[in-house]
Amino acid sequence: MLLSRFKSMTTVAVVALSCLSVAHAADPLKAGFVYIGPTGDHGWTYSHDQGRKKMEAESGGKVTTSFVENVPETADAERVFRDMAQKGHKVIFGTSFGYMNQMVKVAKAFPNTTFMHATGYKTAKNLGVYDVRTYEGSYMLGVVAGKMSKNNKIGYVGSIPIPEVIRNINAFTIGARSVNPNITTKVIWVNSWFDPGKEREAALAHIAQGADVLMQNTDSPAVVQTAQEKGVLAFGWDSDMSKFGGKAHLAASILNWDVIYKKVVADVQAGTWKSGDIWWGVKEGAVDIDNFGADVPADVKKLAEERRDAIKAGKLHPFTGPLKDQSGKELLAAGKSYSDAELKKMNFYVEGVEGSIPK
């Protein structure tokens, strides 16, 4: 009788443990996101947040996400990363270059958590880096700008003078000059990723100096809004910004971060994630040109889409010679292209860009 009761209790215990194990296995993975700006900036942070939402929605309940926005690139970022790790997030995405050293430090303290840093270059066993090839989108928008400008003057609002932004300025200019060799690009730096007031001031300054097409590597729609107000042309950057200036908006470079987020999360769930460098673009569906304005001629739209398709097929690389710097010195001979390593160190302007890079 006693033995029978013991066996019965043992069976119940085994069943209970088995059920607990199944429930545990079904628990969704927690993914955390740390943003430099507000989710409503309609630029960089907005595009990341759209990717987060899409990834979570398509996970079938296997992933839950949380985020913290407006986190400065200071010691405060370290506190946020540490807090997320302590709360059980299995993978944490830091979405701005200036988070790099903070993520390196926190990753060392939480070796069982996976960390992914956007646009950085430092890695560790549990820290990887990722980015999208924004320069491909910039090149495609440049093709449209070269066709649409009448004054041959482009006004570019730059954020922070790091290789990523310099690369985008150059790619835009290369794209524009590939269809209009008379195009020149002038850059005004605002030294901020998101400052609508400064972005507007820079746009106004460009217009006052004769620019009839504006481009930006900043996160708010202020440039598009200013273009609409002053009767010049502009582009959506990182997302569609047409609702902020429908008459000015020529097209948008769209970033689809979800393709990367799905890949990373799936690898973490499967236990196959390894530290490395993800740099995806048009080929992988991470970058696209879309939301063309009603006034963009059909042949211009077709040309831009043909360039996109050529990039996707590997038949076109924006940084292919013959290519010169702004002094006229040859950078690349005909048929030669920059490697990824060279692209990531870019610290010069190409021919057609006026001014100098701030020190």
C-alpha positions as CSV (number, residue, x, y, z in Angstrom):
1,M,0.0,0.0,0.0
2,L,2.8,2.4,1.0
3,L,4.9,1.4,-2.0
4,S,1.9,1.9,-4.3
5,R,1.3,5.3,-2.9
6,F,5.0,6.3,-3.3
7,K,4.9,5.2,-7.0
8,S,1.7,7.2,-7.5
9,M,3.3,10.3,-6.0
10,T,6.4,9.8,-8.1
11,T,4.3,9.6,-11.2
12,V,2.5,12.8,-10.3
13,A,5.8,14.5,-9.7
14,V,7.3,13.4,-13.0
15,V,4.2,14.6,-14.9
16,A,4.3,17.9,-13.0
17,L,8.0,18.4,-13.9
18,S,7.3,17.5,-17.5
19,C,4.5,20.0,-17.7
20,L,6.7,22.7,-16.2
21,S,9.5,21.9,-18.7
22,V,7.0,22.2,-21.6
23,A,5.7,25.5,-20.3
24,H,9.2,26.8,-19.8
25,A,10.2,25.8,-23.3
26,A,7.2,27.7,-24.6
27,D,8.1,30.9,-22.9
28,P,8.7,33.7,-25.4
29,L,12.2,35.1,-25.9
30,K,12.5,38.6,-24.5
31,A,14.2,41.1,-26.8
32,G,15.1,44.6,-25.7
33,F,15.8,47.7,-27.9
34,V,17.5,50.9,-26.9
35,Y,16.9,54.0,-29.1
36,I,18.8,57.2,-29.5
37,G,15.7,59.2,-30.4
38,P,11.9,59.2,-30.0
39,T,10.0,56.5,-31.8
40,G,8.0,59.2,-33.5
41,D,11.0,60.9,-35.2
42,H,9.9,59.4,-38.5
43,G,13.5,58.7,-39.3
44,W,16.2,56.4,-37.9
45,T,14.5,55.4,-34.6
46,Y,11.1,55.2,-36.2
47,S,12.4,52.7,-38.8
48,H,14.0,50.6,-36.1
49,D,10.8,50.6,-34.1
50,Q,8.8,49.6,-37.1
51,G,11.2,46.7,-37.6
52,R,10.8,45.7,-33.9
53,K,7.0,45.7,-34.2
54,K,7.0,43.7,-37.4
55,M,9.5,41.1,-36.1
56,E,7.4,40.6,-32.9
57,A,4.1,40.4,-34.8
58,E,5.4,37.8,-37.1
59,S,7.0,35.6,-34.4
60,G,3.7,33.9,-33.6
61,G,4.0,34.7,-29.9
62,K,7.6,33.3,-29.7
63,V,9.1,36.8,-29.0
64,T,8.1,39.7,-26.7
65,T,9.9,43.0,-27.0
66,S,10.4,46.2,-25.0
67,F,12.2,49.4,-25.7
68,V,13.6,52.5,-24.1
69,E,13.7,55.7,-26.3
70,N,15.6,58.9,-26.1
71,V,18.7,57.3,-24.5
72,P,21.7,59.6,-24.8
73,E,25.1,58.2,-25.9
74,T,26.5,58.6,-22.4
75,A,26.9,56.6,-19.2
76,D,23.2,56.6,-19.0
77,A,23.1,54.1,-21.9
78,E,25.2,51.7,-19.8
79,R,22.5,51.8,-17.1
80,V,19.8,51.0,-19.5
81,F,21.6,48.1,-21.1
82,R,22.4,46.7,-17.7
83,D,18.8,47.1,-16.5
84,M,17.5,45.2,-19.6
85,A,20.0,42.3,-19.0
86,Q,19.0,42.1,-15.3
87,K,15.4,41.9,-16.3
88,G,16.0,38.8,-18.4
89,H,16.2,40.0,-21.9
90,K,18.0,37.3,-23.9
91,V,19.0,39.6,-26.7
92,I,19.5,43.4,-26.6
93,F,19.8,45.7,-29.6
94,G,21.6,49.1,-29.2
95,T,20.6,51.2,-32.2
96,S,23.2,54.0,-32.3
97,F,27.0,54.2,-32.9
98,G,27.7,56.1,-29.7
99,Y,26.5,53.1,-27.6
100,M,29.6,51.1,-28.5
101,N,31.8,51.3,-25.5
102,Q,28.8,51.0,-23.1
103,M,27.7,47.8,-24.8
104,V,31.2,46.3,-24.7
105,K,31.3,46.9,-20.9
106,V,27.8,45.5,-20.2
107,A,28.3,42.5,-22.5
108,K,31.3,41.5,-20.4
109,A,29.2,41.5,-17.2
110,F,26.4,39.4,-18.8
111,P,28.1,36.6,-20.8
112,N,24.8,34.7,-21.2
113,T,23.0,37.6,-22.9
114,T,23.4,38.3,-26.6
115,F,24.1,42.0,-27.5
116,M,23.9,43.5,-31.0
117,H,25.2,47.0,-31.7
118,A,24.1,48.9,-34.8
119,T,26.7,50.6,-36.9
120,G,29.6,49.7,-34.6
121,Y,32.8,47.8,-35.1
122,K,33.7,46.3,-31.7
123,T,32.7,42.6,-31.1
124,A,33.0,40.0,-28.4
125,K,31.9,36.4,-27.9
126,N,28.4,37.6,-27.0
127,L,28.5,41.0,-28.8
128,G,27.8,41.3,-32.5
129,V,27.4,44.3,-34.9
130,Y,24.8,45.0,-37.6
131,D,23.9,47.7,-40.1
132,V,22.1,48.3,-43.3
133,R,23.7,49.7,-46.4
134,T,22.2,53.1,-46.2
135,Y,24.6,54.3,-48.9
136,E,22.7,52.2,-51.5
137,G,19.5,54.1,-50.7
138,S,21.4,57.4,-50.7
139,Y,22.8,56.5,-54.2
140,M,19.3,55.8,-55.6
141,L,17.9,59.0,-54.2
142,G,20.9,60.8,-55.8
143,V,19.9,59.5,-59.2
144,V,16.5,61.1,-58.7
145,A,18.0,64.3,-57.5
146,G,20.3,64.6,-60.5
147,K,17.4,64.3,-62.8
148,M,15.1,66.7,-60.9
149,S,17.4,69.6,-60.0
150,K,17.3,72.6,-62.3
151,N,19.9,74.7,-60.4
152,N,22.4,71.8,-60.2
153,K,22.8,72.6,-56.5
154,I,22.0,70.1,-53.8
155,G,21.8,71.1,-50.1
156,Y,22.7,68.3,-47.7
157,V,22.0,68.5,-44.0
158,G,24.6,66.3,-42.2
159,S,24.3,64.9,-38.7
160,I,27.6,63.7,-37.2
161,P,30.8,63.5,-39.4
162,I,31.5,59.8,-39.0
163,P,32.2,57.4,-41.9
164,E,28.6,56.2,-42.1
165,V,27.3,59.7,-42.9
166,I,30.2,60.7,-45.1
167,R,29.6,57.5,-47.1
168,N,26.0,58.5,-47.6
169,I,26.9,62.0,-48.7
170,N,29.4,60.6,-51.2
171,A,27.0,58.0,-52.5
172,F,24.2,60.5,-53.0
173,T,26.6,62.8,-55.0
174,I,27.9,59.9,-57.1
175,G,24.3,58.9,-57.9
176,A,23.3,62.5,-58.8
177,R,26.4,63.1,-61.0
178,S,26.0,59.7,-62.8
179,V,23.0,61.3,-64.5
180,N,24.0,65.0,-64.3
181,P,27.8,65.7,-64.1
182,N,27.1,69.4,-63.2
183,I,25.6,68.6,-59.8
184,T,27.4,69.9,-56.7
185,T,26.6,69.0,-53.1
186,K,27.1,71.4,-50.2
187,V,26.9,70.1,-46.7
188,I,25.9,71.9,-43.5
189,W,26.5,69.9,-40.3
190,V,24.2,70.2,-37.4
191,N,26.2,67.9,-35.1
192,S,23.1,66.1,-33.9
193,W,21.0,63.1,-35.0
194,F,17.7,64.6,-34.1
195,D,17.3,68.4,-33.7
196,P,14.4,69.7,-35.8
197,G,15.2,73.3,-35.1
198,K,18.8,73.0,-36.3
199,E,17.7,70.8,-39.3
200,R,15.3,73.5,-40.3
201,E,17.9,76.3,-40.0
202,A,20.3,74.3,-42.2
203,A,17.7,73.7,-44.8
204,L,16.8,77.4,-44.9
205,A,20.5,78.3,-45.3
206,H,20.8,75.8,-48.2
207,I,17.8,77.3,-49.9
208,A,19.1,80.8,-49.5
209,Q,22.3,79.7,-51.3
210,G,20.4,78.5,-54.3
211,A,19.8,74.8,-53.6
212,D,16.6,73.5,-55.2
213,V,16.9,69.9,-53.9
214,L,17.5,69.1,-50.3
215,M,18.8,65.8,-48.7
216,Q,19.5,64.9,-45.1
217,N,21.2,62.3,-42.9
218,T,19.2,63.5,-39.9
219,D,16.2,61.9,-38.2
220,S,13.3,64.4,-38.3
221,P,11.1,65.4,-41.2
222,A,12.1,69.1,-40.7
223,V,14.0,69.2,-44.0
224,V,11.0,67.9,-46.0
225,Q,8.7,70.3,-44.1
226,T,11.0,73.2,-44.9
227,A,11.2,72.2,-48.6
228,Q,7.5,72.1,-48.8
229,E,7.2,75.6,-47.3
230,K,9.8,77.1,-49.5
231,G,8.8,75.4,-52.8
232,V,11.9,73.2,-53.3
233,L,12.3,69.4,-53.4
234,A,13.4,66.9,-50.8
235,F,13.5,63.2,-49.8
236,G,12.3,60.9,-47.1
237,W,15.2,59.4,-45.2
238,D,14.9,56.0,-43.5
239,S,11.2,56.1,-44.0
240,D,8.4,57.7,-46.1
241,M,8.1,61.4,-45.1
242,S,5.6,62.4,-47.8
243,K,2.9,63.3,-45.3
244,F,5.1,66.1,-44.1
245,G,5.5,67.6,-47.5
246,G,3.7,65.9,-50.3
247,K,4.6,68.4,-53.0
248,A,8.3,68.5,-52.0
249,H,8.7,64.7,-51.4
250,L,10.4,63.1,-54.4
251,A,11.0,59.6,-53.0
252,A,12.2,57.9,-49.9
253,S,14.9,55.5,-48.9
254,I,13.2,52.8,-46.8
255,L,15.0,50.8,-44.2
256,N,13.5,47.3,-43.3
257,W,15.3,46.4,-40.1
258,D,12.9,43.5,-39.4
259,V,14.8,41.3,-41.8
260,I,17.9,41.5,-39.5
261,Y,15.9,41.3,-36.3
262,K,14.2,38.1,-37.5
263,K,17.5,36.5,-38.4
264,V,19.2,37.4,-35.1
265,V,16.3,36.4,-32.9
266,A,15.8,33.1,-34.7
267,D,19.5,32.3,-34.3
268,V,19.4,33.1,-30.6
269,Q,16.3,30.9,-30.1
270,A,17.9,28.0,-32.0
271,G,21.2,28.3,-30.1
272,T,23.1,29.0,-33.4
273,W,23.9,32.7,-32.9
274,K,27.5,33.6,-33.3
275,S,29.2,37.0,-33.0
276,G,29.9,38.7,-36.3
277,D,29.1,41.6,-38.6
278,I,25.7,41.7,-40.5
279,W,25.6,44.4,-43.2
280,W,22.6,44.0,-45.4
281,G,21.2,46.1,-48.1
282,V,19.0,46.0,-51.3
283,K,20.0,42.4,-52.0
284,E,18.6,41.2,-48.7
285,G,15.6,43.4,-48.7
286,A,16.9,45.7,-46.0
287,V,17.0,48.9,-48.2
288,D,14.6,50.1,-50.9
289,I,13.5,53.2,-52.7
290,D,9.8,53.9,-52.7
291,N,7.0,56.4,-52.2
292,F,7.8,58.4,-55.3
293,G,6.1,61.8,-55.5
294,A,3.3,62.4,-58.1
295,D,5.5,64.9,-59.9
296,V,8.4,62.5,-60.5
297,P,8.3,61.6,-64.2
298,A,7.8,58.0,-65.1
299,D,11.2,57.7,-66.8
300,V,13.0,59.0,-63.7
301,K,11.2,56.5,-61.5
302,K,12.0,53.8,-63.9
303,L,15.7,54.7,-64.0
304,A,15.9,54.7,-60.2
305,E,14.3,51.3,-60.0
306,E,16.6,50.0,-62.7
307,R,19.6,51.1,-60.6
308,R,18.0,49.4,-57.5
309,D,17.5,46.2,-59.5
310,A,21.1,46.3,-60.7
311,I,22.4,46.7,-57.1
312,K,20.2,43.8,-56.0
313,A,21.6,41.6,-58.8
314,G,25.2,42.5,-57.9
315,K,25.7,44.3,-61.2
316,L,26.1,47.8,-59.8
317,H,28.2,49.0,-56.8
318,P,27.8,52.8,-56.1
319,F,31.5,53.1,-55.2
320,T,33.0,51.9,-58.5
321,G,35.7,53.7,-60.6
322,P,36.5,55.8,-62.3
323,L,36.1,57.8,-59.1
324,K,37.9,61.0,-57.9
325,D,38.1,62.9,-54.7
326,Q,37.0,66.6,-54.6
327,S,40.6,67.7,-55.5
328,G,40.4,65.7,-58.7
329,K,42.8,63.0,-57.5
330,E,41.9,59.5,-58.7
331,L,40.6,57.2,-56.0
332,L,39.5,54.2,-58.0
333,A,40.4,53.2,-61.5
334,A,37.6,52.1,-63.9
335,G,36.0,48.9,-62.9
336,K,37.5,48.9,-59.3
337,S,35.2,49.0,-56.3
338,Y,35.8,49.7,-52.6
339,S,35.8,46.8,-50.2
340,D,33.5,46.8,-47.2
341,A,36.5,47.4,-44.9
342,E,37.4,50.5,-47.0
343,L,33.8,51.8,-47.0
344,K,33.6,51.6,-43.3
345,K,36.7,53.9,-42.9
346,M,35.6,56.5,-45.4
347,N,36.9,60.0,-44.4
348,F,37.0,62.0,-47.6
349,Y,34.6,63.7,-50.0
350,V,34.3,62.6,-53.6
351,E,34.3,64.9,-56.6
352,G,31.3,67.2,-56.6
353,V,31.0,67.7,-52.8
354,E,32.0,71.2,-51.7
355,G,33.7,72.2,-48.4
356,S,35.6,70.1,-45.9
357,I,34.9,67.5,-43.3
358,P,34.9,68.9,-39.8
359,K,37.7,67.7,-37.6
